[in-house]
Amino acid sequence: MKQSTKLITGCLLMAGLVGSVWFLGTVQAVNTAKSSTDDNSRPPVLRARAILRGAPGSGIAGVVTFTQRRGNSPEPGVDVVARVTGPTRSLQPGRHGMHVHEVARCEPPAFESAGGHFDPGPFGNSTPVDLNHPFHMGDIPNLIVSQVGNFSVGSLRHRTSRITLSDGPVSVFDEDGSAILVHLNEDRGEPGVTGASGGARIACGVIEQTSAKDSDDDDMDDLSN
């Protein structure tokens, strides 16, 4: 009788162990499948970067990153983060107009090759620049520059819903691409006023698609090349 009881108990323990292993394996498989489904259903994180350079001899250099996150969460838009440096004689402290321009060309010293402000579509009006300013799709806030000794450091962090990195009517990756520029003066945001958008162009960078690894590395190593 005792042996029968032990045998039954052992069988029950073995059955419980097998059942537990099966249950845990099923839960893991379900979670893995769910995770895979979630990853496949969400759009990818899209990234881009522009290496800013001033006119020869100016010493101005910088990096601007663009990030369009999964599902545009928590709000629709592209995160724009800029860091620009240069000697104070070239990059004066204060506010400097900064905009996305309509052509991916940066020919110094005046950078006119970048065209007008990015403003695609049937109702776009990129030139003359001041006519539809500050309502262009490429219009973003000013770069704020501070002085550190004889050097200047500028920064910008902004989320814009006016452009996308993905395909679409306001994608910066249209047939002729886009660039981002820094201007000599402040963008005063005054509609239709000549020169109010920032004046002369002092730095330019072509916006290029990048991998996560490239965009996360914003230590400006590329500026030494």
Secondary structure by P-SEA (a helix, b strand, c coil): caaaaaaaaaaaaaaaaaaaaaaaaaaaaaaaaaaaaaaaacccbbbbbbbccccccccccbbbbbbbcccccccbbbbbbbbbbcccccccccbbbbbbbcccccccccccccccccccccccccccccccccccccbbbbbbbbbcccbbbbbcccccccccccccccccccccccccccccccccccccccccccccccbbbbbbbbccccccccccccccc
